[in-house]
Amino acid sequence: MNGTKVWWQSKTVWGSIVALLAGVATLAGVKLDATLQDQLAELIVGAANIAGGAIAWYGRAKAEGVLSWRTSEGAKP
């Protein structure tokens, strides 16, 4: 595997969660085909990415530190 990512950005994780929930739904009498399961996993990953971006944006807005494009005065890059 190349690179890392947080668990909620993984289509595999969400796909397995959707598959498990689809199994439970099937036992309850609801049928979800494979295409719908795949679409649900994509939707959840997209929503999780939006939520992650919103939380990061909120965190930056509430942060007390200042961002700079340069290194601190006196520090070598």
PDB file with SEQRES, HELIX, SHEET and CRYST1 records, atoms N, CA, C and O in Angstrom:
SEQRES   1 A   77  MET ASN GLY THR LYS VAL TRP TRP GLN SER LYS THR VAL          
SEQRES   2 A   77  TRP GLY SER ILE VAL ALA LEU LEU ALA GLY VAL ALA THR          
SEQRES   3 A   77  LEU ALA GLY VAL LYS LEU ASP ALA THR LEU GLN ASP GLN          
SEQRES   4 A   77  LEU ALA GLU LEU ILE VAL GLY ALA ALA ASN ILE ALA GLY          
SEQRES   5 A   77  GLY ALA ILE ALA TRP TYR GLY ARG ALA LYS ALA GLU GLY          
SEQRES   6 A   77  VAL LEU SER TRP ARG THR SER GLU GLY ALA LYS PRO              
HELIX    1 AA1 TRP A    7  GLN A    9  5                                   3    
HELIX    2 AA2 LYS A   11  LEU A   27  1                                  17    
HELIX    3 AA3 ALA A   34  LYS A   62  1                                  29    
CRYST1    1.000    1.000    1.000  90.00  90.00  90.00 P 1           1          
ATOM      1  N   MET A   1       0.828  -1.188   0.000  1.00  0.00           N  
ATOM      2  CA  MET A   1       0.000   0.000   0.000  1.00  0.00           C  
ATOM      3  C   MET A   1       0.869   1.246   0.000  1.00  0.00           C  
ATOM      4  O   MET A   1       1.894   1.300   0.680  1.00  0.00           O  
ATOM      5  N   ASN A   2       0.464   2.227  -0.750  1.00  0.00           N  
ATOM      6  CA  ASN A   2       1.177   3.495  -0.793  1.00  0.00           C  
ATOM      7  C   ASN A   2       0.410   4.528   0.006  1.00  0.00           C  
ATOM      8  O   ASN A   2      -0.797   4.686  -0.180  1.00  0.00           O  
ATOM      9  N   GLY A   3       1.099   5.238   0.900  1.00  0.00           N  
ATOM     10  CA  GLY A   3       0.466   6.305   1.653  1.00  0.00           C  
ATOM     11  C   GLY A   3      -0.458   5.775   2.732  1.00  0.00           C  
ATOM     12  O   GLY A   3      -0.710   4.575   2.844  1.00  0.00           O  
ATOM     13  N   THR A   4      -0.942   6.696   3.505  1.00  0.00           N  
ATOM     14  CA  THR A   4      -1.884   6.354   4.557  1.00  0.00           C  
ATOM     15  C   THR A   4      -3.056   7.309   4.498  1.00  0.00           C  
ATOM     16  O   THR A   4      -2.961   8.388   3.913  1.00  0.00           O  
ATOM     17  N   LYS A   5      -4.151   6.916   5.100  1.00  0.00           N  
ATOM     18  CA  LYS A   5      -5.318   7.782   5.206  1.00  0.00           C  
ATOM     19  C   LYS A   5      -6.067   7.385   6.464  1.00  0.00           C  
ATOM     20  O   LYS A   5      -5.881   6.293   7.000  1.00  0.00           O  
ATOM     21  N   VAL A   6      -6.909   8.281   6.920  1.00  0.00           N  
ATOM     22  CA  VAL A   6      -7.691   7.971   8.110  1.00  0.00           C  
ATOM     23  C   VAL A   6      -8.770   6.954   7.750  1.00  0.00           C  
ATOM     24  O   VAL A   6      -9.173   6.865   6.590  1.00  0.00           O  
ATOM     25  N   TRP A   7      -9.231   6.201   8.714  1.00  0.00           N  
ATOM     26  CA  TRP A   7     -10.129   5.084   8.466  1.00  0.00           C  
ATOM     27  C   TRP A   7     -11.405   5.501   7.760  1.00  0.00           C  
ATOM     28  O   TRP A   7     -11.915   4.755   6.923  1.00  0.00           O  
ATOM     29  N   TRP A   8     -11.932   6.673   8.077  1.00  0.00           N  
ATOM     30  CA  TRP A   8     -13.229   7.069   7.512  1.00  0.00           C  
ATOM     31  C   TRP A   8     -13.134   7.488   6.051  1.00  0.00           C  
ATOM     32  O   TRP A   8     -14.163   7.734   5.421  1.00  0.00           O  
ATOM     33  N   GLN A   9     -11.928   7.577   5.497  1.00  0.00           N  
ATOM     34  CA  GLN A   9     -11.767   7.877   4.077  1.00  0.00           C  
ATOM     35  C   GLN A   9     -11.627   6.609   3.238  1.00  0.00           C  
ATOM     36  O   GLN A   9     -11.473   6.682   2.018  1.00  0.00           O  
ATOM     37  N   SER A  10     -11.679   5.466   3.880  1.00  0.00           N  
ATOM     38  CA  SER A  10     -11.482   4.196   3.184  1.00  0.00           C  
ATOM     39  C   SER A  10     -12.795   3.666   2.615  1.00  0.00           C  
ATOM     40  O   SER A  10     -13.752   3.433   3.353  1.00  0.00           O  
ATOM     41  N   LYS A  11     -12.831   3.478   1.299  1.00  0.00           N  
ATOM     42  CA  LYS A  11     -14.009   2.891   0.676  1.00  0.00           C  
ATOM     43  C   LYS A  11     -14.183   1.440   1.118  1.00  0.00           C  
ATOM     44  O   LYS A  11     -15.306   0.942   1.198  1.00  0.00           O  
ATOM     45  N   THR A  12     -13.083   0.771   1.403  1.00  0.00           N  
ATOM     46  CA  THR A  12     -13.156  -0.611   1.856  1.00  0.00           C  
ATOM     47  C   THR A  12     -13.853  -0.703   3.206  1.00  0.00           C  
ATOM     48  O   THR A  12     -14.707  -1.566   3.410  1.00  0.00           O  
ATOM     49  N   VAL A  13     -13.488   0.187   4.130  1.00  0.00           N  
ATOM     50  CA  VAL A  13     -14.127   0.187   5.453  1.00  0.00           C  
ATOM     51  C   VAL A  13     -15.617   0.442   5.306  1.00  0.00           C  
ATOM     52  O   VAL A  13     -16.436  -0.297   5.852  1.00  0.00           O  
ATOM     53  N   TRP A  14     -15.969   1.495   4.565  1.00  0.00           N  
ATOM     54  CA  TRP A  14     -17.390   1.825   4.416  1.00  0.00           C  
ATOM     55  C   TRP A  14     -18.126   0.762   3.615  1.00  0.00           C  
ATOM     56  O   TRP A  14     -19.287   0.465   3.896  1.00  0.00           O  
ATOM     57  N   GLY A  15     -17.467   0.195   2.631  1.00  0.00           N  
ATOM     58  CA  GLY A  15     -18.088  -0.883   1.870  1.00  0.00           C  
ATOM     59  C   GLY A  15     -18.424  -2.072   2.757  1.00  0.00           C  
ATOM     60  O   GLY A  15     -19.489  -2.676   2.626  1.00  0.00           O  
ATOM     61  N   SER A  16     -17.501  -2.405   3.666  1.00  0.00           N  
ATOM     62  CA  SER A  16     -17.760  -3.540   4.567  1.00  0.00           C  
ATOM     63  C   SER A  16     -18.865  -3.200   5.571  1.00  0.00           C  
ATOM     64  O   SER A  16     -19.669  -4.064   5.922  1.00  0.00           O  
ATOM     65  N   ILE A  17     -18.907  -1.958   6.031  1.00  0.00           N  
ATOM     66  CA  ILE A  17     -19.981  -1.549   6.946  1.00  0.00           C  
ATOM     67  C   ILE A  17     -21.329  -1.629   6.233  1.00  0.00           C  
ATOM     68  O   ILE A  17     -22.299  -2.144   6.788  1.00  0.00           O  
ATOM     69  N   VAL A  18     -21.385  -1.117   5.001  1.00  0.00           N  
ATOM     70  CA  VAL A  18     -22.627  -1.176   4.228  1.00  0.00           C  
ATOM     71  C   VAL A  18     -23.020  -2.628   3.971  1.00  0.00           C  
ATOM     72  O   VAL A  18     -24.199  -2.972   4.058  1.00  0.00           O  
ATOM     73  N   ALA A  19     -22.043  -3.487   3.655  1.00  0.00           N  
ATOM     74  CA  ALA A  19     -22.335  -4.897   3.411  1.00  0.00           C  
ATOM     75  C   ALA A  19     -22.907  -5.563   4.666  1.00  0.00           C  
ATOM     76  O   ALA A  19     -23.855  -6.344   4.588  1.00  0.00           O  
ATOM     77  N   LEU A  20     -22.321  -5.245   5.818  1.00  0.00           N  
ATOM     78  CA  LEU A  20     -22.838  -5.794   7.078  1.00  0.00           C  
ATOM     79  C   LEU A  20     -24.265  -5.313   7.336  1.00  0.00           C  
ATOM     80  O   LEU A  20     -25.138  -6.097   7.709  1.00  0.00           O  
ATOM     81  N   LEU A  21     -24.488  -4.015   7.133  1.00  0.00           N  
ATOM     82  CA  LEU A  21     -25.830  -3.470   7.342  1.00  0.00           C  
ATOM     83  C   LEU A  21     -26.822  -4.032   6.325  1.00  0.00           C  
ATOM     84  O   LEU A  21     -27.990  -4.247   6.651  1.00  0.00           O  
ATOM     85  N   ALA A  22     -26.365  -4.269   5.103  1.00  0.00           N  
ATOM     86  CA  ALA A  22     -27.224  -4.872   4.087  1.00  0.00           C  
ATOM     87  C   ALA A  22     -27.603  -6.295   4.491  1.00  0.00           C  
ATOM     88  O   ALA A  22     -28.726  -6.738   4.252  1.00  0.00           O  
ATOM     89  N   GLY A  23     -26.660  -7.003   5.102  1.00  0.00           N  
ATOM     90  CA  GLY A  23     -26.959  -8.356   5.597  1.00  0.00           C  
ATOM     91  C   GLY A  23     -28.016  -8.331   6.682  1.00  0.00           C  
ATOM     92  O   GLY A  23     -28.929  -9.156   6.695  1.00  0.00           O  
ATOM     93  N   VAL A  24     -27.886  -7.380   7.589  1.00  0.00           N  
ATOM     94  CA  VAL A  24     -28.888  -7.222   8.650  1.00  0.00           C  
ATOM     95  C   VAL A  24     -30.236  -6.853   8.036  1.00  0.00           C  
ATOM     96  O   VAL A  24     -31.274  -7.384   8.431  1.00  0.00           O  
ATOM     97  N   ALA A  25     -30.211  -5.930   7.056  1.00  0.00           N  
ATOM     98  CA  ALA A  25     -31.453  -5.516   6.396  1.00  0.00           C  
ATOM     99  C   ALA A  25     -32.108  -6.697   5.690  1.00  0.00           C  
ATOM    100  O   ALA A  25     -33.330  -6.840   5.720  1.00  0.00           O  
ATOM    101  N   THR A  26     -31.297  -7.545   5.053  1.00  0.00           N  
ATOM    102  CA  THR A  26     -31.831  -8.723   4.365  1.00  0.00           C  
ATOM    103  C   THR A  26     -32.516  -9.655   5.363  1.00  0.00           C  
ATOM    104  O   THR A  26     -33.591 -10.188   5.087  1.00  0.00           O  
ATOM    105  N   LEU A  27     -31.894  -9.848   6.512  1.00  0.00           N  
ATOM    106  CA  LEU A  27     -32.504 -10.687   7.544  1.00  0.00           C  
ATOM    107  C   LEU A  27     -33.819 -10.088   8.033  1.00  0.00           C  
ATOM    108  O   LEU A  27     -34.721 -10.809   8.461  1.00  0.00           O  
ATOM    109  N   ALA A  28     -33.917  -8.749   7.964  1.00  0.00           N  
ATOM    110  CA  ALA A  28     -35.141  -8.067   8.393  1.00  0.00           C  
ATOM    111  C   ALA A  28     -36.176  -8.005   7.276  1.00  0.00           C  
ATOM    112  O   ALA A  28     -37.272  -7.482   7.479  1.00  0.00           O  
ATOM    113  N   GLY A  29     -35.838  -8.537   6.087  1.00  0.00           N  
ATOM    114  CA  GLY A  29     -36.791  -8.569   4.988  1.00  0.00           C  
ATOM    115  C   GLY A  29     -36.603  -7.482   3.945  1.00  0.00           C  
ATOM    116  O   GLY A  29     -37.391  -7.403   3.003  1.00  0.00           O  
ATOM    117  N   VAL A  30     -35.577  -6.635   4.079  1.00  0.00           N  
ATOM    118  CA  VAL A  30     -35.296  -5.581   3.097  1.00  0.00           C  
ATOM    119  C   VAL A  30     -34.192  -6.082   2.172  1.00  0.00           C  
ATOM    120  O   VAL A  30     -33.195  -6.630   2.642  1.00  0.00           O  
ATOM    121  N   LYS A  31     -34.358  -5.903   0.864  1.00  0.00           N  
ATOM    122  CA  LYS A  31     -33.344  -6.381  -0.079  1.00  0.00           C  
ATOM    123  C   LYS A  31     -32.594  -5.201  -0.689  1.00  0.00           C  
ATOM    124  O   LYS A  31     -33.203  -4.272  -1.218  1.00  0.00           O  
ATOM    125  N   LEU A  32     -31.267  -5.251  -0.609  1.00  0.00           N  
ATOM    126  CA  LEU A  32     -30.399  -4.242  -1.218  1.00  0.00           C  
ATOM    127  C   LEU A  32     -29.487  -4.946  -2.210  1.00  0.00           C  
ATOM    128  O   LEU A  32     -28.730  -5.842  -1.835  1.00  0.00           O  
ATOM    129  N   ASP A  33     -29.556  -4.544  -3.478  1.00  0.00           N  
ATOM    130  CA  ASP A  33     -28.680  -5.183  -4.457  1.00  0.00           C  
ATOM    131  C   ASP A  33     -27.264  -4.612  -4.364  1.00  0.00           C  
ATOM    132  O   ASP A  33     -27.031  -3.610  -3.688  1.00  0.00           O  
ATOM    133  N   ALA A  34     -26.337  -5.254  -5.044  1.00  0.00           N  
ATOM    134  CA  ALA A  34     -24.914  -4.879  -4.969  1.00  0.00           C  
ATOM    135  C   ALA A  34     -24.678  -3.456  -5.469  1.00  0.00           C  
ATOM    136  O   ALA A  34     -23.835  -2.746  -4.920  1.00  0.00           O  
ATOM    137  N   THR A  35     -25.406  -3.026  -6.501  1.00  0.00           N  
ATOM    138  CA  THR A  35     -25.230  -1.673  -7.031  1.00  0.00           C  
ATOM    139  C   THR A  35     -25.628  -0.637  -5.999  1.00  0.00           C  
ATOM    140  O   THR A  35     -24.922   0.353  -5.806  1.00  0.00           O  
ATOM    141  N   LEU A  36     -26.747  -0.855  -5.337  1.00  0.00           N  
ATOM    142  CA  LEU A  36     -27.197   0.075  -4.292  1.00  0.00           C  
ATOM    143  C   LEU A  36     -26.206   0.103  -3.127  1.00  0.00           C  
ATOM    144  O   LEU A  36     -25.934   1.168  -2.574  1.00  0.00           O  
ATOM    145  N   GLN A  37     -25.671  -1.049  -2.756  1.00  0.00           N  
ATOM    146  CA  GLN A  37     -24.672  -1.099  -1.679  1.00  0.00           C  
ATOM    147  C   GLN A  37     -23.442  -0.286  -2.053  1.00  0.00           C  
ATOM    148  O   GLN A  37     -22.910   0.451  -1.222  1.00  0.00           O  
ATOM    149  N   ASP A  38     -22.983  -0.412  -3.303  1.00  0.00           N  
ATOM    150  CA  ASP A  38     -21.817   0.342  -3.767  1.00  0.00           C  
ATOM    151  C   ASP A  38     -22.109   1.838  -3.761  1.00  0.00           C  
ATOM    152  O   ASP A  38     -21.261   2.636  -3.361  1.00  0.00           O  
ATOM    153  N   GLN A  39     -23.304   2.220  -4.204  1.00  0.00           N  
ATOM    154  CA  GLN A  39     -23.680   3.635  -4.206  1.00  0.00           C  
ATOM    155  C   GLN A  39     -23.753   4.194  -2.790  1.00  0.00           C  
ATOM    156  O   GLN A  39     -23.350   5.332  -2.550  1.00  0.00           O  
ATOM    157  N   LEU A  40     -24.262   3.405  -1.856  1.00  0.00           N  
ATOM    158  CA  LEU A  40     -24.314   3.846  -0.464  1.00  0.00           C  
ATOM    159  C   LEU A  40     -22.914   4.059   0.105  1.00  0.00           C  
ATOM    160  O   LEU A  40     -22.666   5.038   0.810  1.00  0.00           O  
ATOM    161  N   ALA A  41     -22.004   3.144  -0.202  1.00  0.00           N  
ATOM    162  CA  ALA A  41     -20.624   3.280   0.274  1.00  0.00           C  
ATOM    163  C   ALA A  41     -19.987   4.555  -0.291  1.00  0.00           C  
ATOM    164  O   ALA A  41     -19.320   5.285   0.442  1.00  0.00           O  
ATOM    165  N   GLU A  42     -20.187   4.829  -1.585  1.00  0.00           N  
ATOM    166  CA  GLU A  42     -19.648   6.049  -2.206  1.00  0.00           C  
ATOM    167  C   GLU A  42     -20.237   7.296  -1.548  1.00  0.00           C  
ATOM    168  O   GLU A  42     -19.519   8.259  -1.278  1.00  0.00           O  
ATOM    169  N   LEU A  43     -21.540   7.274  -1.292  1.00  0.00           N  
ATOM    170  CA  LEU A  43     -22.210   8.403  -0.657  1.00  0.00           C  
ATOM    171  C   LEU A  43     -21.662   8.658   0.743  1.00  0.00           C  
ATOM    172  O   LEU A  43     -21.434   9.805   1.128  1.00  0.00           O  
ATOM    173  N   ILE A  44     -21.456   7.595   1.492  1.00  0.00           N  
ATOM    174  CA  ILE A  44     -20.940   7.735   2.860  1.00  0.00           C  
ATOM    175  C   ILE A  44     -19.514   8.277   2.847  1.00  0.00           C  
ATOM    176  O   ILE A  44     -19.182   9.146   3.653  1.00  0.00           O  
ATOM    177  N   VAL A  45     -18.666   7.781   1.946  1.00  0.00           N  
ATOM    178  CA  VAL A  45     -17.289   8.274   1.854  1.00  0.00           C  
ATOM    179  C   VAL A  45     -17.288   9.758   1.479  1.00  0.00           C  
ATOM    180  O   VAL A  45     -16.529  10.540   2.051  1.00  0.00           O  
ATOM    181  N   GLY A  46     -18.127  10.145   0.530  1.00  0.00           N  
ATOM    182  CA  GLY A  46     -18.222  11.552   0.148  1.00  0.00           C  
ATOM    183  C   GLY A  46     -18.674  12.423   1.308  1.00  0.00           C  
ATOM    184  O   GLY A  46     -18.117  13.497   1.535  1.00  0.00           O  
ATOM    185  N   ALA A  47     -19.678  11.968   2.039  1.00  0.00           N  
ATOM    186  CA  ALA A  47     -20.169  12.725   3.194  1.00  0.00           C  
ATOM    187  C   ALA A  47     -19.102  12.815   4.287  1.00  0.00           C  
ATOM    188  O   ALA A  47     -18.954  13.856   4.927  1.00  0.00           O  
ATOM    189  N   ALA A  48     -18.362  11.729   4.500  1.00  0.00           N  
ATOM    190  CA  ALA A  48     -17.301  11.740   5.505  1.00  0.00           C  
ATOM    191  C   ALA A  48     -16.188  12.712   5.112  1.00  0.00           C  
ATOM    192  O   ALA A  48     -15.634  13.392   5.976  1.00  0.00           O  
ATOM    193  N   ASN A  49     -15.855  12.787   3.827  1.00  0.00           N  
ATOM    194  CA  ASN A  49     -14.844  13.741   3.369  1.00  0.00           C  
ATOM    195  C   ASN A  49     -15.311  15.178   3.563  1.00  0.00           C  
ATOM    196  O   ASN A  49     -14.530  16.034   3.979  1.00  0.00           O  
ATOM    197  N   ILE A  50     -16.576  15.445   3.265  1.00  0.00           N  
ATOM    198  CA  ILE A  50     -17.119  16.786   3.484  1.00  0.00           C  
ATOM    199  C   ILE A  50     -17.082  17.132   4.970  1.00  0.00           C  
ATOM    200  O   ILE A  50     -16.693  18.239   5.342  1.00  0.00           O  
ATOM    201  N   ALA A  51     -17.481  16.197   5.810  1.00  0.00           N  
ATOM    202  CA  ALA A  51     -17.459  16.430   7.253  1.00  0.00           C  
ATOM    203  C   ALA A  51     -16.033  16.676   7.744  1.00  0.00           C  
ATOM    204  O   ALA A  51     -15.808  17.566   8.563  1.00  0.00           O  
ATOM    205  N   GLY A  52     -15.079  15.904   7.257  1.00  0.00           N  
ATOM    206  CA  GLY A  52     -13.677  16.093   7.643  1.00  0.00           C  
ATOM    207  C   GLY A  52     -13.163  17.462   7.237  1.00  0.00           C  
ATOM    208  O   GLY A  52     -12.475  18.125   8.013  1.00  0.00           O  
ATOM    209  N   GLY A  53     -13.494  17.892   6.020  1.00  0.00           N  
ATOM    210  CA  GLY A  53     -13.086  19.213   5.555  1.00  0.00           C  
ATOM    211  C   GLY A  53     -13.719  20.326   6.379  1.00  0.00           C  
ATOM    212  O   GLY A  53     -13.061  21.314   6.705  1.00  0.00           O  
ATOM    213  N   ALA A  54     -14.996  20.167   6.717  1.00  0.00           N  
ATOM    214  CA  ALA A  54     -15.689  21.175   7.519  1.00  0.00           C  
ATOM    215  C   ALA A  54     -15.092  21.270   8.920  1.00  0.00           C  
ATOM    216  O   ALA A  54     -14.934  22.366   9.457  1.00  0.00           O  
ATOM    217  N   ILE A  55     -14.766  20.135   9.505  1.00  0.00           N  
ATOM    218  CA  ILE A  55     -14.157  20.134  10.841  1.00  0.00           C  
ATOM    219  C   ILE A  55     -12.773  20.780  10.799  1.00  0.00           C  
ATOM    220  O   ILE A  55     -12.411  21.535  11.702  1.00  0.00           O  
ATOM    221  N   ALA A  56     -12.007  20.485   9.759  1.00  0.00           N  
ATOM    222  CA  ALA A  56     -10.680  21.104   9.620  1.00  0.00           C  
ATOM    223  C   ALA A  56     -10.807  22.612   9.453  1.00  0.00           C  
ATOM    224  O   ALA A  56     -10.054  23.371  10.063  1.00  0.00           O  
ATOM    225  N   TRP A  57     -11.744  23.043   8.641  1.00  0.00           N  
ATOM    226  CA  TRP A  57     -11.969  24.469   8.427  1.00  0.00           C  
ATOM    227  C   TRP A  57     -12.376  25.146   9.734  1.00  0.00           C  
ATOM    228  O   TRP A  57     -11.857  26.210  10.072  1.00  0.00           O  
ATOM    229  N   TYR A  58     -13.291  24.542  10.458  1.00  0.00           N  
ATOM    230  CA  TYR A  58     -13.730  25.083  11.748  1.00  0.00           C  
ATOM    231  C   TYR A  58     -12.558  25.161  12.728  1.00  0.00           C  
ATOM    232  O   TYR A  58     -12.396  26.154  13.437  1.00  0.00           O  
ATOM    233  N   GLY A  59     -11.748  24.109  12.759  1.00  0.00           N  
ATOM    234  CA  GLY A  59     -10.586  24.100  13.649  1.00  0.00           C  
ATOM    235  C   GLY A  59      -9.616  25.225  13.323  1.00  0.00           C  
ATOM    236  O   GLY A  59      -9.065  25.853  14.227  1.00  0.00           O  
ATOM    237  N   ARG A  60      -9.402  25.484  12.030  1.00  0.00           N  
ATOM    238  CA  ARG A  60      -8.505  26.568  11.641  1.00  0.00           C  
ATOM    239  C   ARG A  60      -9.101  27.920  12.025  1.00  0.00           C  
ATOM    240  O   ARG A  60      -8.374  28.816  12.456  1.00  0.00           O  
ATOM    241  N   ALA A  61     -10.400  28.073  11.874  1.00  0.00           N  
ATOM    242  CA  ALA A  61     -11.056  29.339  12.216  1.00  0.00           C  
ATOM    243  C   ALA A  61     -10.982  29.608  13.720  1.00  0.00           C  
ATOM    244  O   ALA A  61     -10.856  30.760  14.137  1.00  0.00           O  
ATOM    245  N   LYS A  62     -11.059  28.564  14.525  1.00  0.00           N  
ATOM    246  CA  LYS A  62     -11.026  28.717  15.987  1.00  0.00           C  
ATOM    247  C   LYS A  62      -9.606  28.718  16.557  1.00  0.00           C  
ATOM    248  O   LYS A  62      -9.422  29.035  17.733  1.00  0.00           O  
ATOM    249  N   ALA A  63      -8.621  28.377  15.765  1.00  0.00           N  
ATOM    250  CA  ALA A  63      -7.240  28.297  16.247  1.00  0.00           C  
ATOM    251  C   ALA A  63      -6.736  29.679  16.652  1.00  0.00           C  
ATOM    252  O   ALA A  63      -7.108  30.693  16.063  1.00  0.00           O  
ATOM    253  N   GLU A  64      -5.894  29.691  17.657  1.00  0.00           N  
ATOM    254  CA  GLU A  64      -5.353  30.958  18.136  1.00  0.00           C  
ATOM    255  C   GLU A  64      -4.037  31.320  17.467  1.00  0.00           C  
ATOM    256  O   GLU A  64      -3.633  32.482  17.492  1.00  0.00           O  
ATOM    257  N   GLY A  65      -3.365  30.348  16.870  1.00  0.00           N  
ATOM    258  CA  GLY A  65      -2.097  30.607  16.195  1.00  0.00           C  
ATOM    259  C   GLY A  65      -2.315  31.221  14.823  1.00  0.00           C  
ATOM    260  O   GLY A  65      -3.381  31.061  14.227  1.00  0.00           O  
ATOM    261  N   VAL A  66      -1.310  31.922  14.323  1.00  0.00           N  
ATOM    262  CA  VAL A  66      -1.367  32.570  13.020  1.00  0.00           C  
ATOM    263  C   VAL A  66      -0.588  31.731  12.022  1.00  0.00           C  
ATOM    264  O   VAL A  66       0.479  31.210  12.344  1.00  0.00           O  
ATOM    265  N   LEU A  67      -1.109  31.599  10.828  1.00  0.00           N  
ATOM    266  CA  LEU A  67      -0.399  30.890   9.765  1.00  0.00           C  
ATOM    267  C   LEU A  67       0.501  31.856   9.020  1.00  0.00           C  
ATOM    268  O   LEU A  67       0.176  33.036   8.887  1.00  0.00           O  
ATOM    269  N   SER A  68       1.631  31.362   8.535  1.00  0.00           N  
ATOM    270  CA  SER A  68       2.556  32.190   7.781  1.00  0.00           C  
ATOM    271  C   SER A  68       3.156  31.365   6.663  1.00  0.00           C  
ATOM    272  O   SER A  68       3.302  30.149   6.785  1.00  0.00           O  
ATOM    273  N   TRP A  69       3.504  32.032   5.568  1.00  0.00           N  
ATOM    274  CA  TRP A  69       4.151  31.355   4.449  1.00  0.00           C  
ATOM    275  C   TRP A  69       5.656  31.282   4.656  1.00  0.00           C  
ATOM    276  O   TRP A  69       6.351  30.578   3.923  1.00  0.00           O  
ATOM    277  N   ARG A  70       6.153  31.991   5.629  1.00  0.00           N  
ATOM    278  CA  ARG A  70       7.601  32.000   5.911  1.00  0.00           C  
ATOM    279  C   ARG A  70       7.866  31.342   7.250  1.00  0.00           C  
ATOM    280  O   ARG A  70       6.961  31.166   8.066  1.00  0.00           O  
ATOM    281  N   THR A  71       9.123  30.983   7.462  1.00  0.00           N  
ATOM    282  CA  THR A  71       9.513  30.424   8.749  1.00  0.00           C  
ATOM    283  C   THR A  71       9.592  31.555   9.757  1.00  0.00           C  
ATOM    284  O   THR A  71       9.611  32.722   9.365  1.00  0.00           O  
ATOM    285  N   SER A  72       9.639  31.248  11.022  1.00  0.00           N  
ATOM    286  CA  SER A  72       9.734  32.244  12.075  1.00  0.00           C  
ATOM    287  C   SER A  72      11.008  33.073  11.908  1.00  0.00           C  
ATOM    288  O   SER A  72      11.992  32.614  11.329  1.00  0.00           O  
ATOM    289  N   GLU A  73      10.972  34.269  12.413  1.00  0.00           N  
ATOM    290  CA  GLU A  73      12.169  35.133  12.332  1.00  0.00           C  
ATOM    291  C   GLU A  73      13.310  34.451  13.081  1.00  0.00           C  
ATOM    292  O   GLU A  73      13.133  33.947  14.190  1.00  0.00           O  
ATOM    293  N   GLY A  74      14.461  34.447  12.462  1.00  0.00           N  
ATOM    294  CA  GLY A  74      15.649  33.884  13.083  1.00  0.00           C  
ATOM    295  C   GLY A  74      15.792  32.383  12.850  1.00  0.00           C  
ATOM    296  O   GLY A  74      16.876  31.836  13.056  1.00  0.00           O  
ATOM    297  N   ALA A  75      14.735  31.710  12.427  1.00  0.00           N  
ATOM    298  CA  ALA A  75      14.837  30.268  12.192  1.00  0.00           C  
ATOM    299  C   ALA A  75      15.277  30.017  10.762  1.00  0.00           C  
ATOM    300  O   ALA A  75      14.882  30.736   9.845  1.00  0.00           O  
ATOM    301  N   LYS A  76      16.094  28.997  10.581  1.00  0.00           N  
ATOM    302  CA  LYS A  76      16.544  28.651   9.242  1.00  0.00           C  
ATOM    303  C   LYS A  76      15.550  27.676   8.623  1.00  0.00           C  
ATOM    304  O   LYS A  76      15.058  26.779   9.306  1.00  0.00           O  
ATOM    305  N   PRO A  77      15.249  27.842   7.332  1.00  0.00           N  
ATOM    306  CA  PRO A  77      14.289  26.928   6.676  1.00  0.00           C  
ATOM    307  C   PRO A  77      14.816  25.513   6.590  1.00  0.00           C  
ATOM    308  O   PRO A  77      14.134  24.631   6.069  1.00  0.00           O  
TER     309      PRO A  77                                                      
END                                                                             
